[in-house]
Amino acid sequence: MSDRYETKNPAAGLVHTLKTAGGKVGEMIGVKQPAPKRANRVKLLFSVTNPSDEKKLKEILDDASVSLSFTFAGTGTARSQVLDYFGIGESSKSVVISLIPESDEDRIMHALRRDMALYLVGKGISFTVPLTGISEITANGLLKAAANKTTEGKIMTDQNRKYDLIVAAVEAGRVDEALEAARSAGAAGGTVLRARAVENEKAEQFIGITLAREQEVLLVLAKRESKLAIMNALSEKVGLKTEAGGVIFSLPVDRTAGISAADEEALRKDAEEKEEKAEKAGKEGKHE
């Protein structure tokens, strides 16, 4: 098909050959090709914050872009230490999940760092998780707010991700054991959600164990190099073969805000460098 097209359009074939050769020459002399543009898509933003900051969080998201958000109540009943990784000062937390356009991801994370002061201890944490599917109506509606935008820059893969979200659903009253196991393997802490097992009889027949109806879910944001050690420790202490009957799994994390002072400082410098480059490019464009 392409040979027939080039035969009828020799000029187009020549242009293609020159572009290919130019790209190879550029690579040889150290000139990088611009990052490919990809179609926009929806991602999941996961935020843990103080309940008093919940409204402000939503306002920031909608000012920076558009979001479809849902909130869950985290609890720190008699276990405030469980929540120290995601913030100190309140034993209760709001866990907010938001669907956002990927093209606005960096802008949203920057706005959250700045306006929620996530670089301060106790203000909360946010991170994004990739989606493998979403209803067409929801996606189209959200992406209308980011019309004509594309996703540029590095594509997050397992090779360049730094964090994972570990989820451990255990029998109610056993979450302290889960936290102890996670910390013994290097976790800094986590947050807890109350949950309830829903009609799992069929799955339980295949798994070979009956799950407790009342559950507590421990969420741990872990560095990628620590993930397996933490999950193994959780499995040994509160896994399905223990009295806690825990179900443990992990999700990939793309971008983060509020992790640590060192990480936030590195991200701040990176953002400043990008702004300087953009400003310099704008000035050079005007001179031309």
C-alpha positions, 0 to 999 in steps of 0.5 A: 500500500505504501509502495503504491502511494510513493510511486504515485507521489514521489514528492511525499516519499522524498519528504518521508525519507528526509524526515527519517534521515534527519531524525537519525542524524539528530540522534547521532549529534545528540539532538532529541526529537520532541516528545510525541503527542498523545490523545487525551484521556482520564486519570484517577486522582487520589487525595487524603486530606483533613475533612476541613480541607475537603471543600478547598480541595474540590475548588482547587481541582475545578479552578485548575481543570474539571473533576468528578469527585467522590469522598470517603471517611477515613477513621483514626479511632484509637489508632491515630498513629496509623494516619501519621504518614498522611498527616498529623493533627487530626485522627479523621481523614477525608479520602477523595477520589477524582476523575481528571483529564490527563492533560491537566495532571501536572497543572492540578498537582502544581496547584495542589502543592501550592494552594493546599500547602502539601509541602507542610507536614499534616496537610495531606497527600495526592497521587494519580493512578492510571485507568484501564477503562471508563464509560464513554459518556463520563470520559467525553464529558470530562475531556470537553473541559480540556478540548484541543489539549494533548498529553505531552512528555514522558509516558509513565511506565513500570520502569519510571514509576517510583511509588505503588499504592498497597491495599490490605483489606482485613477483618475489622479490629486487625488493622493495627496488626497490618500496620505493624507488619507494613512498618516492619518492612519499611512502610512509614504508615498509612490510612484506614477506611471502614468497609464491608464485604459484599456477597462474596460467597461465590469467590469464597468457594474458589478461594477456599476461605470465608471473609469477615463481613466487617472489614478495615482497609489499610492504604499504604503508599510505598516506594517501588523498591519496598513494595514486595517486602511490605506485601510479603510482610502483610501476607505473612502477618494478616494474609488469607491464611491468618485469622485476619483473612486479609486480601492484599493487592497493589496499584501503580502510582504515576505522579505524587504531591506531599510525599516528603520535603525532599521530593517536593523540593525536587519537584519545585525545582523541576517546575521552575526549570520548566517555567524558565525554559517556557519563558525563554522559548517565548522570548526567542519566539518574539525576537524571531 
